[in-house]
Amino acid sequence: MVDTSPSGLVLGKDGSLYGSADVSGSGNQCGNVFQLSPAAGRWKETVLFQKFFVYNGCQPDAGVVLGEDGALYGMTVLGGTISKSECNGNGCGTVFKLTRPISSGASWTQTVLFDFDAETGWEPFGGLAIGPGAELYGTTFFGGTAGAGTVFQLQPPDRPGGAWTHTVLYNFTYANGDGAEPDAAVVIGPNGALYGVTQNGGVDGLGTVFELKPPASPGAAWSETIIHSFSGGSDGAEPEAGLTAVEGPDGRFALYGTTYFGGTGPCAATGAPAGCGTVFVLTASSADATWSETVLHSFTNADGAKPNGPLLLEPGTQLYGTTLLGGSGACNSYLGQGCGTVFKLTR
């Protein structure tokens, strides 16, 4: 079996890695969810679920997250039971749950928790985040009241077998410097605030970092603040990967991330901003302080180009990540760019 386009991995308590692939080697073009287990010096793959079809979701693009209940939660970019006339006729996407089997060797069970439509959002490219109450948070690239994407919450049911409750927490608008088209997961910060990126929108139309604060009273609206708008110059442009959030011992809260374009590197632009991409950090001295961006690295093509995944932080010392292109490989020679890199930044 050969799966293609695998997404990010999550580490389970048993030492296994869990992930998803857009297309399954079984011939199912809608993908699968798999487990990699360490065994006798090598890793063994087990396909946990591959019965994705249009009606129950297609293409689990952003991987899965592991709940305290041992279940796996994820989203599909396409599919669902909503009318195919919506969302370019491909279905608007789903949120799903995979429940572990009771007995060894039995199959995992899939449950569709929510079907998106054009109003609630569609094409949820980003992954999910799990809150302290087992609630799920995510984004959709399109849809919502302005068609520019949404941030949503799914609350678990009060009783077993009940329906999950979907709430749109924010509709992006493009207007007045607002962000648009988020395609990465949000992270949960202090006091339950959500932080994320939009690929487009902002003052210069080249993406933003946003903060969503929960309301002071139940049922009131969440409040959004754009804490950085990318300019396409040295500070970067069009962030595609999710943020990594860290609260230091001094109480300072920091957000680490990457931009797909921009920076001072020499990558040529063809209908897109120039630059090979950046690694950046946003810091604030307190929850209400003005945020400031520092570019930690501008890629040069030789060391990578177009960073496309979230960063892994080794506290206080090093950052690890990946780039889609660049490096010394022979791929994409027509662009003058290599096959991609795995990189480390040291403080």
C-alpha positions in Angstrom: 0.0 0.0 0.0 1.3 3.5 -0.9 -0.5 6.5 0.5 0.1 10.0 -0.9 0.0 13.4 0.7 0.3 12.4 4.3 -0.4 15.2 6.8 1.1 16.1 10.2 1.4 13.4 12.9 0.3 13.2 16.5 2.0 11.1 19.2 -0.1 8.8 21.3 0.5 7.7 24.8 1.4 4.3 23.5 4.3 5.7 21.5 2.4 5.3 18.2 2.1 8.0 15.6 -1.3 8.8 14.1 -1.9 10.7 10.8 -4.0 10.9 7.6 -3.4 10.7 3.9 -5.4 12.5 1.2 -5.3 9.5 -1.2 -5.1 5.9 -0.1 -3.0 3.3 -1.9 -6.0 1.0 -1.8 -7.5 2.9 -4.7 -9.8 5.0 -2.6 -9.3 8.5 -3.8 -10.7 10.0 -0.5 -7.9 9.0 1.8 -7.4 7.2 5.1 -6.3 7.5 8.7 -3.3 5.4 9.7 -1.2 4.4 12.8 2.6 3.9 12.8 3.8 1.7 15.7 7.4 1.0 16.7 8.1 -2.7 16.3 11.4 -4.7 16.3 13.5 -1.8 15.2 11.2 -0.5 12.4 7.8 1.1 12.2 4.6 -0.8 11.2 1.7 0.9 9.5 -1.9 0.0 10.2 -4.7 1.6 8.3 -7.4 2.4 10.9 -10.0 3.8 8.5 -10.2 4.0 4.8 -13.9 4.1 4.1 -14.0 7.8 3.3 -16.5 8.4 0.5 -18.3 11.5 -0.7 -21.2 11.1 1.7 -19.1 10.8 4.9 -16.2 13.1 3.9 -13.3 13.1 1.5 -9.6 14.0 1.8 -8.7 14.3 5.5 -6.1 17.0 4.6 -4.9 18.2 8.0 -4.2 15.1 10.0 -5.9 14.1 13.3 -5.8 15.1 17.0 -6.1 12.7 19.9 -8.7 13.2 22.5 -8.5 12.3 26.2 -11.2 9.7 25.4 -8.7 7.9 23.1 -10.7 8.9 20.0 -9.2 10.5 16.9 -10.8 13.7 15.6 -10.2 15.2 12.2 -11.7 17.1 9.2 -12.2 16.4 5.5 -11.8 19.2 3.0 -14.6 17.8 0.7 -17.6 15.6 1.0 -20.5 15.3 3.4 -24.2 15.1 3.0 -24.9 18.7 2.2 -26.3 19.3 -1.3 -23.5 18.9 -3.9 -24.7 22.1 -5.5 -23.0 24.0 -2.7 -19.2 24.4 -2.4 -18.4 23.9 -6.1 -20.3 20.6 -6.2 -17.8 18.7 -4.2 -19.4 18.8 -0.8 -18.4 21.4 1.9 -16.4 19.1 4.2 -16.9 17.4 7.5 -15.7 17.0 11.1 -15.4 13.4 12.1 -14.5 11.2 15.1 -12.9 7.8 15.0 -13.6 5.6 18.0 -11.3 2.8 19.1 -12.6 -0.7 18.9 -13.6 -2.5 22.1 -11.9 -5.7 21.1 -8.4 -6.2 19.6 -8.5 -6.6 15.8 -11.9 -5.0 15.4 -12.5 -1.9 13.2 -12.4 1.7 14.3 -15.8 3.4 14.0 -16.3 6.7 12.2 -19.0 9.2 13.2 -19.6 12.4 11.3 -19.9 15.1 13.9 -20.7 18.0 11.5 -21.4 18.7 7.8 -20.4 22.1 6.6 -22.3 24.2 4.2 -21.7 27.5 2.4 -23.0 29.5 5.4 -21.1 27.7 8.2 -17.9 27.5 6.1 -16.3 25.1 3.7 -13.0 23.6 2.7 -11.6 23.2 6.3 -7.9 22.8 5.4 -6.6 23.5 8.9 -6.5 21.0 11.7 -8.4 20.9 14.9 -7.5 22.1 18.5 -9.1 20.5 21.5 -10.1 22.7 24.4 -10.2 21.9 28.2 -13.8 20.9 28.0 -13.2 18.5 25.0 -14.6 21.1 22.7 -13.1 21.3 19.2 -11.9 24.5 17.5 -11.1 24.9 13.8 -11.1 27.1 10.7 -12.7 27.0 7.2 -10.9 28.5 4.2 -14.1 29.8 2.5 -17.7 30.4 3.5 -19.3 32.4 6.3 -21.3 35.6 6.0 -18.6 37.3 3.8 -17.3 34.2 2.1 -13.8 34.8 3.5 -13.7 31.9 6.0 -14.6 31.3 9.6 -13.4 30.2 13.0 -15.7 27.7 14.6 -16.3 25.7 17.8 -17.9 22.3 18.2 -19.2 21.5 21.7 -19.7 17.8 22.7 -23.2 16.6 23.6 -24.5 16.6 27.1 -25.4 13.0 26.9 -23.9 10.0 25.0 -25.2 9.8 21.4 -26.4 13.4 21.3 -25.6 15.9 18.6 -22.5 18.1 18.8 -23.3 21.9 18.8 -21.6 24.0 16.1 -21.0 27.7 16.6 -19.3 30.1 14.2 -17.1 32.2 16.5 -16.0 34.6 13.8 -16.6 35.4 10.2 -13.6 36.9 8.3 -14.5 39.9 6.1 -11.5 41.2 4.1 -12.8 44.6 5.1 -10.9 47.3 7.0 -7.7 45.3 7.3 -9.4 42.1 8.5 -8.0 38.8 7.6 -9.3 36.3 5.0 -9.0 32.6 4.1 -7.4 30.8 7.1 -6.0 27.5 6.2 -4.2 26.4 9.4 -5.3 25.3 12.9 -5.7 27.7 15.7 -3.8 27.4 19.0 -5.3 28.0 22.5 -3.6 30.6 24.6 -3.9 32.0 28.1 -7.5 32.6 29.3 -8.9 30.6 26.4 -8.0 33.0 23.6 -7.5 31.5 20.1 -4.6 32.5 17.9 -4.2 31.8 14.2 -3.2 33.0 10.8 -5.0 34.0 7.6 -3.3 33.4 4.2 -4.8 36.6 2.8 -6.4 39.8 3.9 -4.9 42.4 6.3 -3.7 45.9 5.5 -1.7 44.8 2.4 -3.8 41.8 1.5 -0.9 39.4 2.3 -2.1 37.7 5.4 -2.5 38.3 9.1 -2.0 36.8 12.6 -5.2 37.2 14.6 -6.4 36.8 18.2 -10.0 35.8 19.2 -10.9 36.4 22.8 -13.8 34.6 24.5 -16.7 36.8 25.8 -16.9 37.9 29.4 -20.5 36.5 29.6 -21.8 33.2 28.1 -23.5 33.7 24.7 -21.9 37.0 23.9 -19.7 37.5 20.8 -16.0 36.6 20.7 -13.8 39.6 19.9 -11.2 39.6 17.1 -8.0 41.6 17.0 -5.5 41.6 14.1 -2.1 41.5 15.9 0.0 41.6 12.8 -0.6 42.3 9.1 2.2 41.0 6.8 3.5 43.5 4.2 5.3 41.2 1.8 8.7 42.7 2.5 11.2 41.5 5.0 8.5 40.6 7.5 7.0 37.9 5.2 3.8 37.2 3.3 1.0 34.7 3.2 1.4 32.4 6.3 0.1 28.9 5.6 1.2 26.9 8.6 -0.3 27.1 12.1 1.4 28.9 15.0 3.3 27.4 18.0 2.5 29.2 21.2 4.8 29.4 24.2 4.5 31.1 27.6 7.9 31.8 29.1 8.8 31.8 32.8 8.7 35.6 32.8 5.1 35.5 31.8 5.8 36.8 28.3 3.6 35.0 25.7 5.2 34.3 22.3 3.8 33.0 19.0 6.2 31.3 16.5 5.3 30.9 12.9 6.4 30.9 9.3 5.4 32.7 6.1 5.3 31.0 2.7 6.7 34.1 0.8 8.5 37.3 1.7 11.7 37.9 3.5 15.0 38.9 2.1 15.8 35.7 0.2 16.3 35.7 -3.6 13.3 33.5 -4.7 11.6 34.9 -7.8 8.0 35.8 -7.9 5.6 34.5 -10.5 2.2 36.0 -9.8 3.1 35.9 -6.0 5.1 37.9 -3.5 8.8 37.7 -3.8 11.0 36.0 -1.2 11.6 32.4 0.0 9.7 32.8 3.2 10.5 33.5 6.8 10.4 32.2 10.4 9.1 34.8 12.8 8.1 35.3 16.4 5.4 37.7 17.8 5.7 38.7 21.5 3.7 40.7 24.0 4.6 41.6 27.5 1.0 41.0 28.7 -2.3 39.9 27.3 -3.3 43.5 26.4 0.1 44.8 25.2 1.0 45.7 21.6 2.4 42.8 19.8 5.8 43.1 18.0 7.2 40.9 15.3 10.8 39.7 15.0 12.0 37.8 11.9 14.2 35.0 13.1 15.2 33.8 9.6 14.7 34.6 5.9 15.2 31.6 3.7 17.6 31.9 0.8 16.5 28.9 -1.4 19.9 27.2 -0.7 18.6 26.5 2.9 15.0 26.0 2.0 12.0 27.9 0.5 8.3 28.1 1.2 8.0 26.7 4.8 4.7 24.9 4.9 4.4 23.2 8.3 4.1 24.2 12.0 7.2 24.6 14.0 8.4 22.3 16.7 10.0 24.2 19.6 12.6 22.7 21.9 12.1 25.1 24.9 14.6 27.9 25.0 17.0 26.7 22.4 15.9 25.4 19.0 13.2 25.4 16.4 12.6 22.7 13.9 10.5 22.8 10.7 10.2 21.9 7.0 10.2 23.7 3.7 8.3 22.6 0.6 11.1 23.6 -1.8 14.7 24.7 -1.8 17.8 23.0 -0.7 20.4 21.1 -2.8 18.0 18.5 -4.4 17.3 18.4 -8.1 13.5 18.9 -8.0 11.7 21.8 -9.6 14.8 22.7 -11.6 12.6 24.9 -13.9 12.0 27.1 -10.8 15.6 26.9 -9.7 14.4 25.4 -6.4 15.2 22.1 -4.7 13.1 19.3 -3.2 12.7 20.9 0.2 14.5 20.8 3.6 14.2 19.9 7.2 15.7 22.8 9.2 16.8 23.7 12.7 17.2 27.2 14.0 19.3 27.7 17.1 19.0 30.6 19.4 
